[in-house]
Amino acid sequence: MTATPVPLAEVTRAHIEAAARRRTPLGQDDPVAASWYVLVGGGLHYVRDLVRDVTGGQDSTPEARKALKVLGFSLFCWASPSMVERGHPWHTGQTD
């Protein structure tokens, strides 16, 4: 976490990049503990955890995700094996 928490509306790319440097990027052996990820530099991080490091708060994942998008970061979402094999149900019309 930063020394002084920053409100989500005031978070900058520099805040996020600094927080990412303080964290170890996720690797293939890390558990899937969240659905949303952000690419900062060459490292993948959990959206919620990285934003909370900067804000010091309990910001919701949707709000954190939107803030990172506005700052121009690439976001990724975890897909279950069935989504990978069959596609997203909203796109395919599948109900199972």
CYANA upper distance limits for C-alpha pairs under 8 A (distance plus 0.5 A):
  1 MET  CA      5 PRO  CA      8.00
  1 MET  CA     19 ALA  CA      7.53
  1 MET  CA     52 ARG  CA      7.76
  1 MET  CA     53 ASP  CA      4.37
  1 MET  CA     54 VAL  CA      5.97
  1 MET  CA     55 THR  CA      8.10
  1 MET  CA     56 GLY  CA      6.86
  2 THR  CA     19 ALA  CA      7.85
  2 THR  CA     53 ASP  CA      6.87
  2 THR  CA     54 VAL  CA      5.93
  2 THR  CA     55 THR  CA      8.18
  2 THR  CA     56 GLY  CA      8.11
  5 PRO  CA     54 VAL  CA      6.37
  5 PRO  CA     55 THR  CA      5.10
  5 PRO  CA     56 GLY  CA      5.64
  5 PRO  CA     57 GLY  CA      8.39
  6 VAL  CA     10 GLU  CA      6.87
  6 VAL  CA     11 VAL  CA      6.75
  6 VAL  CA     54 VAL  CA      6.60
  6 VAL  CA     55 THR  CA      5.14
  6 VAL  CA     56 GLY  CA      7.88
  7 PRO  CA     11 VAL  CA      7.07
  7 PRO  CA     55 THR  CA      6.09
  8 LEU  CA     51 VAL  CA      8.45
  8 LEU  CA     55 THR  CA      6.58
  8 LEU  CA     59 ASP  CA      8.27
  8 LEU  CA     64 ALA  CA      8.09
  8 LEU  CA     67 ALA  CA      7.82
  9 ALA  CA     67 ALA  CA      8.03
 11 VAL  CA     15 HIS  CA      6.70
 11 VAL  CA     16 ILE  CA      7.98
 11 VAL  CA     54 VAL  CA      8.02
 11 VAL  CA     55 THR  CA      8.26
 11 VAL  CA     67 ALA  CA      8.39
 12 THR  CA     16 ILE  CA      7.10
 12 THR  CA     71 LEU  CA      7.45
 13 ARG  CA     17 GLU  CA      6.53
 13 ARG  CA     71 LEU  CA      6.59
 14 ALA  CA     18 ALA  CA      6.52
 15 HIS  CA     19 ALA  CA      6.72
 15 HIS  CA     54 VAL  CA      7.00
 16 ILE  CA     20 ALA  CA      6.62
 16 ILE  CA     40 VAL  CA      8.42
 16 ILE  CA     50 LEU  CA      7.57
 16 ILE  CA     51 VAL  CA      7.57
 16 ILE  CA     54 VAL  CA      7.42
 17 GLU  CA     21 ARG  CA      6.80
 17 GLU  CA     40 VAL  CA      6.99
 17 GLU  CA     41 GLY  CA      8.25
 18 ALA  CA     22 ARG  CA      7.12
 19 ALA  CA     23 ARG  CA      7.16
 19 ALA  CA     50 LEU  CA      6.99
 19 ALA  CA     53 ASP  CA      6.94
 19 ALA  CA     54 VAL  CA      7.05
 20 ALA  CA     24 THR  CA      8.05
 20 ALA  CA     25 PRO  CA      8.07
 20 ALA  CA     40 VAL  CA      7.24
 20 ALA  CA     43 GLY  CA      8.34
 20 ALA  CA     45 HIS  CA      7.94
 20 ALA  CA     50 LEU  CA      7.29
 25 PRO  CA     43 GLY  CA      5.37
 25 PRO  CA     44 LEU  CA      5.84
 25 PRO  CA     45 HIS  CA      6.22
 26 LEU  CA     30 ASP  CA      6.65
 26 LEU  CA     43 GLY  CA      7.48
 26 LEU  CA     44 LEU  CA      5.99
 26 LEU  CA     45 HIS  CA      6.33
 27 GLY  CA     44 LEU  CA      8.40
 34 ALA  CA     46 TYR  CA      7.16
 34 ALA  CA     78 TRP  CA      8.26
 35 SER  CA     77 CYS  CA      5.92
 35 SER  CA     78 TRP  CA      5.38
 35 SER  CA     79 ALA  CA      8.47
 36 TRP  CA     46 TYR  CA      6.70
 36 TRP  CA     47 VAL  CA      6.25
 36 TRP  CA     48 ARG  CA      8.29
 36 TRP  CA     61 THR  CA      8.40
 36 TRP  CA     65 ARG  CA      8.25
 36 TRP  CA     75 LEU  CA      7.56
 36 TRP  CA     76 PHE  CA      6.27
 36 TRP  CA     77 CYS  CA      5.13
 36 TRP  CA     78 TRP  CA      6.90
 37 TYR  CA     44 LEU  CA      6.93
 37 TYR  CA     45 HIS  CA      5.96
 37 TYR  CA     46 TYR  CA      5.08
 37 TYR  CA     47 VAL  CA      5.49
 37 TYR  CA     75 LEU  CA      6.19
 37 TYR  CA     76 PHE  CA      5.50
 37 TYR  CA     77 CYS  CA      6.68
 37 TYR  CA     78 TRP  CA      8.36
 38 VAL  CA     44 LEU  CA      6.19
 38 VAL  CA     45 HIS  CA      5.89
 38 VAL  CA     46 TYR  CA      6.83
 38 VAL  CA     47 VAL  CA      6.09
 38 VAL  CA     68 LEU  CA      8.38
 38 VAL  CA     73 PHE  CA      7.20
 38 VAL  CA     74 SER  CA      6.30
 38 VAL  CA     75 LEU  CA      5.05
 38 VAL  CA     76 PHE  CA      6.65
 39 LEU  CA     43 GLY  CA      6.15
 39 LEU  CA     44 LEU  CA      5.11
 39 LEU  CA     45 HIS  CA      6.97
 39 LEU  CA     73 PHE  CA      7.07
 39 LEU  CA     74 SER  CA      6.01
 39 LEU  CA     75 LEU  CA      6.95
 39 LEU  CA     76 PHE  CA      8.38
 40 VAL  CA     44 LEU  CA      6.88
 40 VAL  CA     45 HIS  CA      7.96
 40 VAL  CA     73 PHE  CA      7.46
 40 VAL  CA     74 SER  CA      8.31
 45 HIS  CA     49 ASP  CA      8.28
 45 HIS  CA     50 LEU  CA      7.23
 46 TYR  CA     50 LEU  CA      6.66
 47 VAL  CA     51 VAL  CA      6.74
 47 VAL  CA     61 THR  CA      7.45
 47 VAL  CA     64 ALA  CA      7.17
 47 VAL  CA     65 ARG  CA      6.92
 48 ARG  CA     52 ARG  CA      6.58
 48 ARG  CA     59 ASP  CA      7.82
 48 ARG  CA     60 SER  CA      7.73
 48 ARG  CA     61 THR  CA      5.83
 48 ARG  CA     64 ALA  CA      6.78
 48 ARG  CA     65 ARG  CA      8.26
 49 ASP  CA     53 ASP  CA      6.67
 50 LEU  CA     54 VAL  CA      7.34
 51 VAL  CA     55 THR  CA      6.66
 51 VAL  CA     59 ASP  CA      8.12
 51 VAL  CA     64 ALA  CA      6.69
 52 ARG  CA     56 GLY  CA      5.55
 52 ARG  CA     57 GLY  CA      5.98
 52 ARG  CA     58 GLN  CA      6.92
 52 ARG  CA     59 ASP  CA      7.12
 55 THR  CA     59 ASP  CA      8.36
 59 ASP  CA     63 GLU  CA      7.18
 59 ASP  CA     64 ALA  CA      6.87
 60 SER  CA     64 ALA  CA      6.64
 61 THR  CA     65 ARG  CA      6.38
 62 PRO  CA     66 LYS  CA      6.68
 63 GLU  CA     67 ALA  CA      6.72
 64 ALA  CA     68 LEU  CA      6.81
 65 ARG  CA     69 LYS  CA      6.72
 65 ARG  CA     75 LEU  CA      8.09
 66 LYS  CA     70 VAL  CA      6.76
 67 ALA  CA     71 LEU  CA      6.94
 68 LEU  CA     72 GLY  CA      6.96
 68 LEU  CA     73 PHE  CA      6.11
 68 LEU  CA     75 LEU  CA      8.39
 69 LYS  CA     73 PHE  CA      5.99
 69 LYS  CA     74 SER  CA      7.51
 69 LYS  CA     75 LEU  CA      7.70
 79 ALA  CA     83 MET  CA      6.30
 79 ALA  CA     84 VAL  CA      6.84
 80 SER  CA     84 VAL  CA      6.90
 81 PRO  CA     85 GLU  CA      6.71
 82 SER  CA     86 ARG  CA      6.22
 82 SER  CA     87 GLY  CA      7.83
 83 MET  CA     87 GLY  CA      5.11
 83 MET  CA     88 HIS  CA      5.90
 83 MET  CA     89 PRO  CA      8.22
 84 VAL  CA     88 HIS  CA      8.47
 86 ARG  CA     92 THR  CA      8.26
 87 GLY  CA     91 HIS  CA      7.50
 87 GLY  CA     92 THR  CA      6.85
 88 HIS  CA     92 THR  CA      6.64
 89 PRO  CA     93 GLY  CA      5.75
 89 PRO  CA     94 GLN  CA      5.45
 89 PRO  CA     95 THR  CA      7.12
 90 TRP  CA     94 GLN  CA      7.96
